[in-house]
Amino acid sequence: MTSLFALCDCNNFYASCERVFDPSLEGKPVVVLSNNDGCVIARSSEAKALGIPMGEPYFKIRNLAEHGLVHVFSSNYVLYGDMSNRVMQTLSLFTPNVEVYSIDECFLDLGALYGVDLPSYAKTIKRTVQQWTGIPVSLGVAPTKALAKIANRLSKKSVKAGGVLVLTEPRHIQKALEATKIEDVWGIGRQYAKFLKKHNIHTALDFANLPESWVKQHMTIVGLRLQKELKGEPCLELEEALPAKKGICTSRSFGKKITTLDELQEATASYAAKCARKLRQQKSCARLVTVFVTTNTFSEHDRQYYNSKTICLPVATNSDMELIHYAGIALKEIYREGYWFKKSGVIVTEIVPERQVQLNLLDTVDREKHGRLMEAVDGLTDRFGRGKVWVAAQGVDNSWQLKSEFKSPSYTTRLSEIQTVYAR
């Protein structure tokens, strides 16, 4: 186990991605909206200074956007995912052992670097990432993951730190714990924070100083590990290979209300295909497929309806065609005429490694053929991007898709949308 971690966190990641390709946005308020342009899910520092809260519905800031006081973008997850990969690839040059924690966070193993100037090395990482990708990052370095999280958080708040904070000295660690509210500690949820405050525990230092027996009794072994981490004892290892998911769900709200079975089938088929691709990416297959549909529960004028159906497949699979086929059967059983549907989704469970699939003597599917076809489809998708090859059941028009009126181009993944540079 490493004895020194660095947490690299991209600053205002979605907003920063938009700024990379439009430098005129620097210093201006930028927000990114959720699916269907519903509410704010990312804000630049300038947008935060305007008082725009996270989760603010778009209609409440529409006036600001229309008057040019804030720049609004629809979510562009293809762009953000590609920029994230570029950041992570750059970080992997500084250490062979990394854990991609989320789309904008990464833990690095710096255990072999105690002999180097850590603040200088961390600043080099920060400078290189921004120079190579255009994304500003902050780094926190400490003996444990939990302390690295705290160091990273404080590095953003301190002007003196300049986005880089190394916590290796006991006195510095104690000051950092004292300056961190209990609700801001990684792993302390809202309910635990309320519980701890009732016991007069308001800071990370208060929590670290509790008797271990009390923590274990009230917060189980998970809470005890967190306390040890805050005291400088590593309990959480670097997870270089993420564990395979035990359940996969693909679900979206529609860009418009739909009522016909045909449109619902297209959407459900597309979600099933996405689940199948995710299964193939982790080399797994699923035995259960669940389909659900729902109307808009927030509308007082629509008739309300929700239903779901689960089907057990004869043989676990990750084939687009099979999952689409069974998802279609499930959908037909729960579809009802006369309702305006707002959302549907597909969930696959009972996931097993593809090499451990139990076959069925009565199985008539040519699984080798399906495997070759899916490999070819994935190869074309990786090479030319999404939406180039699909199953006919997914449809062509897809008028039900998400509303994204302010979406920026996919600058790095679509040749037709690459930026054009003109020489003066």
N, C-alpha and C positions, 0 to 999 in steps of 0.2 A: 504494500500500500504506500502511495506517495505521502510525503510529509510536507508538501507545499503545493497549493492550488492557486490558479489564477482564474477568475471569472471575467470573461470579456462580454460586455453587453453593448449592443448597438443603441445609440441614443435616438429616441423618437424614430424608430426604424422605418415604419411605413412612410412617414413624412420625409425622412432623409432619402429614401429611395426615389421619391418624386423630385426632390431637389437635385439629385445627381444629374438628371437629364434636363433640368430647367433651372440653371443657376440664378435666374432672376427671382426665384422664390426665396433665396437666402435672406434672412432677416425679416421675413414676412410671415404672418399667421397662416399655417397650413393645417387642414384637418382631413382625415380619411374616414369615409363612411362605411358602415357595415353592409352586409348583403341587402340588396334591394334599396340601397341608399337610405337606410332607415335611421341610423343614429351614429354619433361620433365614436369611433373606436381607436383613433390615434390622433395625437395633437403635437404640433411643434411647440417649442418653449414660448414663442410669441402668442400662439393660440391659447396656451394656458394662462398667459399674462392677461389676456382679454377677459378671462373668467369663464371660458367655455369648458364646462365639465365633461368628464368622460361619460358616454352614454346619452348625451344630449340629443334629442330628436332633431333631424335636419330641418324640419319646418320652423323650429325655434331660432335657427341661425340663418334661415334663407335670406332675410333682409340684409344681413351682414355680407353674405356672399354676393347678392345681386348688386350691392354698392361697392364691391371690390375690397371690402375691409378684411375678408378672410378668403383664402383660396381653398376650394373644396374639390376632393377627388373621390371617385368610387374605388372600392377595393380592387386591386389588380394583383391577385395572388400569384399569378404566373410570373410577373415581374419581381415581386417580393421574394418568391421562392428561389429564383435564379440569382438574385443579388445576395441572398443568404448563403447559397452554395459558394459564391465567390469569396465572401467573407470567411467562411469556414475553411476553404482551401488555403487561403492566405495564412490563417492562424496555424494550420497544420505544418507550416514550414518552420515554425519556431519550436515545436515539440512533436514527436511522433505519436504521443498519447493525448487524444482529445475526446471530449464527450459533448456532442451537440445536444444541449439541454432543451432548446426551443429554437424557433425560427430566427431569434435575434440574440440568443445567449449560448455561450460555449465555455465549458470548463477545460482548462489546460493543466497538464501535469508538469510542474516545474521543479520536481523533487531533486533533480540532478544539478540544479543551478544555484545551490547555496553559496558557491564560491564566487559568483558573479555579482555585479552591482545590480540588484533587483530593480530599484526604481528606474535606473537607466534602461535596463532591458525591457521593462514594461512600457516605458515611453517609446522605445523603438517599435514595439509591437503596435502600439496605438498609432504612431505616425505612419507606419508601413501600411496598415489596413486602410487608413483614410487616403493615403496617396494612391494605392492600387485600386481601390474600389469606390472611393468618394464617400464612404459611410463613416461618420464620426463614431468612435467607441469610447467606452470607459472600462478601466481595469481595476479589479481589486485582487490583491495577492495576500494569502494568509495560509496558516498551517492546516486549515480544514475548509470544507465546502461552505459550512454555515458562516464561518468568519470571512471567507472570501466574498460571500453575498453581502455581508455588512460592509466590508471594505469598499466594494463596488458602489453600494448605495451612498456611502459617505463621500466617495470620490466625486460624485456628481454635484453634491451640495457645497463642497468646499472649493472656494476660488483658489486657494493656495495649492490644493492637490492637483488641480488642472486635469481632472479626469483619470488620475492614476494614484492609488493609495496602497502602500505595502504595510501590512500589519504582521510583524514578526516579533517585535519587542513586547514583553508582558505589560509594561506600563501603557504602551500605545493601544494594546488590545483592550485593557481595562477602560481606558477613556472612550474607546469606540463603543464598547458595550453600554457604558453609562449614557452615551449620547443617542442610543437606539431605543425607540419605544418598543414595548413588548409586541404590539400589533404589527410592527414592521419586521419582526424576526421571521426569516424563512422557515416555514413549517408550522407557524402559529396561526391558526385560522381564527375567524371572527369569534366563534363560541369559546375557544380556549382563551382568547385574549380577554373576553368578558369575565371568564372564570378566574383567571389569574389576577385581574385588577381587583376583583372582590376580595382577594387575599393580599391586597396591598403590594402586588408585584407589577410594577409599571415600566421597568426597563429590562433590557437584555441582561444587564449586570445583576439585577435582582433575581432573575430566573437562574442565572449561572451559579449564584450563591446559595440556592435552595438545597436542602438535604436530598441526596439522591433517592433515598427511600420514599420521600414524599412525592417526588416527581414520578417515580415508577408507579406508585400507588394510584395517583390521580391522572397520569397521562400515558400509562403503559410503557413498554420498552422503547417505543418510538420516541416518546418525549424524553426518555433518559438518554437516548443516543444524541438527540439534539442538544441537550444540556452538556454532554461530554464534548460535543463539537465546539460549543461556545467556550468551553474551558481549554480548548486547544488540543483535544484528543481526537484524532481522526477515527470516525466510525463509518463514514460513507465513502465507498470506493468510487473510482472513476469508472463509469459505465461506457466503455468504448463501443460496444455493440449493444444497441437497444434491444430489449426483449421483444419477441413477436407479440403482436396484439392478440388478446383473447376474444375481442369483439370489434367489429368494424361497422360504422354507420355512415351512410351518405344521405344527407337530407338538405333540402333547400326550400325556402318559401318561393312561390311563383312570382314572376314579375307582374302577373295579373291574375284575377280570379278565373278559374276554369271550371267547367261543369261537364265536359264531354269525356267519355271513357277513352277515346283515342288520344287526347292530349295527356291524360293521366298515364296512359300506357307508355307514351314516349318519354315522359319525365321519369317514370319508374324504371324503364329499361336503361336509361342513361345512368341512373343512380346504381343500378345493379352492375352495369359494366364498370363503373368506377370502383365499386367494392371488389370486383374480380381482379382488376389491375392492382389494387392495393394488396390483395392476397398473393398475387404472383410476385410482387416486389419483395415480400417477406418469405417467399417460397412456402406458402401455406395453402390449405384448402379448407372450405367450410361445409358443414353438414346441415346446418339450419339456416333458412332464409326467412326473414320477417319483413312484411310490407305494412306500412301504416299510412293512413290518409286523415286529414283533419281540415275542418273549415276554419274561418277566422274567428277565434274565440274572443277577440276584442271588439267584434262588430255586434252591435245590438240589433241590427236590421237583418242579419243573415240567420237562416235556420242552422242550428249547430249539429255537428255530427263528427264523431271520431270512431275509428275502428282499426283493428290490425289483425293480421293472419300470419301464422307461422307454418312453414312446410318443412318436413324432414326429407332431405334428398336421399335417394337410394345409395348414392356414393358421394362422398365429399368431393368438391370440385372448386376450381378457380377459373373455369371457362366462362367467357362472356355469354356464349349462347345458352349454356345450361342455366346460369343464374337468371338471365333475362327470361327464359322460358318459365321457370318456376315462380319467379316474381310476378309474371303476368297472370299465372293461375291464381296466385294469392290475391292479386288486385281485383280480379273479376269477382271473387267471392265477397269482397267487402265494399265494392263500388255500389253506390246508390244514386239513382237519378234524382234531379231536382235540388241538388245542393251545389253551392259555390265553394269549390275547394281552394284552400290557400296554400297547402303544403302536403307533400308526401315524402316518404323516405324508405330506404332499404337498410336492414341490419343483418349482418351475417355473424353467426356464432358457432359454437362447437368446432373451433378452428384447430386443425392438426397440421403438422409438417407434411408437405406434399409427398415425402418418401414413406410416410407411415399411414397412408390412406388404405382403409380396409375395403377391398373390392367386393363385388356382389356377383354371384354365379349367374344371375339372370340379367346382368347389365349388358345392354346392347349398344352402348356408346363407344365409338372408336376413340378412346382417350389419347392414344398416340397421335392421331390425326388432329384432335383438338389442341394438343400440346404444341404441335408444330405450327398450327395456324395462329395460336395466341403469341407464340414467340415471334412470328413474322409481323403481327400487328403491333406488338410492343416495340419491335425494331423500327418500324416505320414511324411510330409515334415519337420515339426518342430522336429520330433523325429529322423529321419534318414538323413536329409539334402536334398538339392535340387537335382533334377534329378533322384529321385527314383520312382516317379509316374508321368506320364504325359499323355496327350491326344495323340492318335496315329498320328494325323495330324502334330504334332510337329516333327515327324521324329526320326530317331535313329542315323544316321551317323553324321548329323549336320556339314558337312565339311565347311559350310559357316561361322562358328563361328569365333569370334575374334582371331586374332593372338596374342599369348602371349608366346613368346619363353623363357622369363626369369621369369616365374611365380614361386613363392615360394609355398611350400605345404600349405594346409589349416590345420595348426597344431592343431587348437582348435575345428574344426567342423567336421572333417572326421577321423574316427577311424583308417583307413588304412594309414593316413598320420601323425599320432601322432609321436612325437619324441621318439626315443629309447634311454634310458640312460643305459650305461654299467658301472658296478661297477669294480673298479680297484683292 
